[in-house]
Structures are given as structure tokens and as C-alpha cells.
Amino acid sequence: MGTDDVREMVNKLHAARLGQEEIDEVMKVLREGKLSALSSERVSEFEKKFAEYNHSKYAIAVTSGTAALHCALAACGIGCGDEVIIPAFSFPALPFAVLYQNGLPIFVDIDMVSYCIDVDKIEAEITEKTKAIIAVHLFGHPADMKRIGEIAEKHDLFVIEDCAHAHGAEIHGRKVGTFGNIGCFSFQEYKIMTTAEGGMAITDDEELALRLKEVAHMSKFDYDHLSYSYRMDAVRAAIGIAQLKRLDSLIKRRNEVAKRYSDQLEGFLVVPTIKKGYKSCFSYYACRAFGEHARNRIFDELLKAGVPVIVFHDRSLNQMSIFRRSDNVCLFECPHLSLEHLVRNRDTRFQNSEKFAKEHLLFPISAGLDDEIVNMIIQKTKKVVNNIKLESTVPLCTCPI
């Protein structure tokens, strides 16, 4: 299976679940001829419905999940030299959003159960410059928001939830995105629900909601702070309104597929563990091989067998080139980003993040997968893993002595 074939298969298996309702909603917008949030009511309608779904008071629709993170940091007043604690394994948009505000991303290792930030290691990284913690609900599994909230309250820090993978995920019946000061969502095409591209920030804080809107909308003529043109358009909002109606059924099917994978692949791979009282939405099905060499072999063989597995990222965030430059330690030549900070993010405290980057595989998971395809993937995976195990078995000593 070549690169183009893999990409086509991944696109097919992860394709957004769109139907006539999405088409009808978009056509209504086009017939109305009101395409902008400044002229159409569709964006505010989507915001209201999304807030209601999450039991949040306010929602602000933007152009991407990255934009939502950027606006959240700006609304919380993160600025030059402020430190923001983030997990060392996630999507690059996370540290980039901090850098957009001239803040300093401070990495903390992940735990090897949830693959979210290791709460036991957060306090060691808090300094007088720390202003916020961003908790990422990676692959749809919620981070430990109870303990993160306790740490934040103790040190007077903002908490921002990165829910790009976690639409509809819950902790003891409460939706993620509502535990911190602001929750940020992505609606990119491969997310559980989509608007093609797009994002949302939710909050219960009226003042933060006002600041989020001012930062995102750039709709007035006088500012005492920066604002950005991150407004969502009416076409994407229309798709979102229809998609939101599907969300619970999409999550239900993903959980069914995930359970089938876990029941059948346990022992062959390290399958996901869901903490008691937590509900994952399985934006991705992430498992691990027993070591980097085994992962690479399994990855190659599964692709040859026609199973389009992918690797989320092949390195942790602290290993990205932008954080390992010796000539210029800051993209903006910021005097606050010192060599000490660079070394702090280069050291050996991120063993779990680096290990996970080298060992993980993401299996196809979407509401569009039928049982026949899922069973095919499971059987091929078992066969590949068993063959690799047989090849690596050391034969008994045949020495005649």
C-alpha cells in the first residue's frame, strides 16, 4: 500500500458523517445570502446550541481549534514572559498558541494510562511566572480535572481545557470543557463533529466571554488590546448545527468500535484504559506496541496488509526543532525565553511522552466503520502481531555440550 493509497483509505475511513440535513442547512444560508457572523444569525444559533449541549453559559465560535486556544490565552491575559503549563505530548498548535501570546510553554510529562498530563508532576513546574495550565483531553479521554482544578486554585492559575479531541466526553456525567475557566474545541474535518474547519470556546464566566468575543471578532473601531479576525462564517455554522444533532450517536458508535478493538486486541497490543467514572468519545483509538522496534514492524506490516494505521506524531513536543534551536531560542527574539528555559524543556523529564511517541499506533475509528471492516482490521492485526512475535522468539540452545 503506497502513501497515496494510505491517505485515500484514511480519508475514506475517517470521512465526516454528512447527510441531507447538512446540505439543506448550507443551502438555506446560500439562499439567504447572509454569509458572515455580522449579517447572519446562524453563527449565534450554533453558539447557543453548542453551549446548551455542554451545559455552559457562553460559547464563541471561531475559525479553528487553534484560534480558540489563542483567544482563550489572550482572554486570560497571558502575555510576554508568562509561563503556561502544557503536556509534552499533543498537537503543535498547543505550544504555538502560547507563543502567539509571547508566553512560555512549560512541558510536563504525560501519564501512561490516560496519555494526558501527569498531574503528579505539575506542581514541580509552577513558578512565580506561571499563569495557566492547559489540560488536553487527548484522543477523547478526559484529563484529571479534579486534581488539576485543585492545583490551579491553590496557585491562583487559569485552567484552559483543550477539548479538540473530546466533544461529548464526560467525567462523572459532566461534559469536559466546563471544568476549567475556558474549554476549547475543534471542528476540523477529522474531528468527531465537523464544520470543515472551525472551533469554539465555551465558558461560564461572563467577563471572560466578553473578552473572548472582543479578541476573536474584530468588529469595532477602537481597541486597547489586540483583536483577531477569527469569526466563524454562517456556512460552517450551518453545518455545525446539523452535526450537533448527530454527535451523541457518533460517539456511541465510536465507543462500540473501541470496545470491539479492546476486547479482541488485548494481549496483542497495549489497549486504552478508561478511568472509572470517565467517558471517552474516542476521537482516535490509540494503542501501544511493546517497544519502538515492534511498533515500526507492526506499522509497516499493517500498511502492507491494507490496514491504514497512522502515527499521531513521531516525537514529543519538547523534541520539536523549534524548541531545540541553539542559534535563536525564541521565534520572536523574546528576552524572556532564556537558554535556561530551553534546557528546562530539553532534559530527560519527558520519558513517557517520548516513549509514547515511539510506541503508539492509531487505528481507524469512526461512526462510518461497519462491523465487517472492524473485524477485518482485528484479524489482520492479530496475524501481523503473532507473526512478528514468532520471528522474534529466541530458539532454544542447540549446543551439543
C-alpha positions, 0 to 999 in steps of 0.5 A: 500500500503506497502513501497515496493509497494510505491517505485515500483509505484514511480519508475514506475511513475517517470521512465526516458523517454528512447527510441531507440535513447538512446540505439543506442547512448550507443551502438555506444560508446560500439562499439567504445570502447572509454569509458572515457572523455580522449579517447572519444569525446562524453563527449565534444559533450554533453558539447557543446550541453548542453551549446548551449541549455542554451545559455552559453559559457562553460559547464563541465560535471561531475559525479553528481549534487553534484560534480558540486556544489563542483567544482563550490565552489572550482572554486570560491575559497571558502575555510576554514572559508568562509561563503556561503549563502544557503536556509534552505530548499533543498537537503543535498548535498547543505550544504555538498558541502560547507563543502567539501570546509571547508566553512560555510553554512549560512541558510536563510529562504525560501519564501512561494510562490516560496519555494526558498530563501527569498531574503528579508532576505539575506542581514541580513546574509552577513558578512565580511566572506561571499563569495557566495550565492547559489540560488536553483531553487527548484522543477523547479521554478526559484529563484529571480535572479534579486534581488539576482544578485543585492545583490551579486554585491553590496557585491562583492559575487559569485552567484552559481545557483543550477539548479538540479531541473530546466533544461529548466526553464526560467525567462523572456525567459532566461534559469536559470543557466546563471544568476549567475557566475556558474549554476549547474545541475543534471542528476540523474535518477529522474531528468527531463533529465537523464544520470543515474547519472551525472551533469554539470556546465555551465558558461560564464566566461572563467577563471572560466571554466578553473578552473572548468575543472582543479578541476573536471578532474584530468588529469595532473601531477602537481597541486597547488590546489586540483583536483577531479576525477569527469569526466563524462564517454562517456556512460552517455554522450551518453545518455545525448545527446539523452535526450537533444533532448527530454527535451523541450517536457518533460517539456511541458508535465510536465507543462500540468500535473501541470496545470491539478493538479492546476486547479482541486486541488485548494481549496483542497490543497495549489497549486504552484504559478508561478511568472509572467514572470517565467517558471517552468519545474516542476521537482516535483509538490509540494503542501501544506496541511493546517497544519502538522496534515492534511498533515500526514492524507492526506499522509497516506490516499493517500498511502492507496488509491494507490496514491504514494505521497512522502515527499521531506524531513521531516525537514529543513536543519538547523534541520539536526543532523549534524548541531545540534551536541553539542559534535563536531560542525564541521565534520572536527574539523574546528576552524572556525565553532564556537558554535556561528555559530551553534546557528546562524543556530539553532534559530527560523529564519527558520519558513517557511522552517520548516513549509514547511517541515511539510506541503508539499506533492509531487505528481507524475509528469512526461512526462510518466503520461497519462491523465487517471492516472492524473485524477485518482490521482485528484479524489482520492485526492479530496475524501481523502481531503473532507473526512478528512475535514468532520471528522474534522468539529466541530458539532454544540452545542447540549446543551439543555440550 
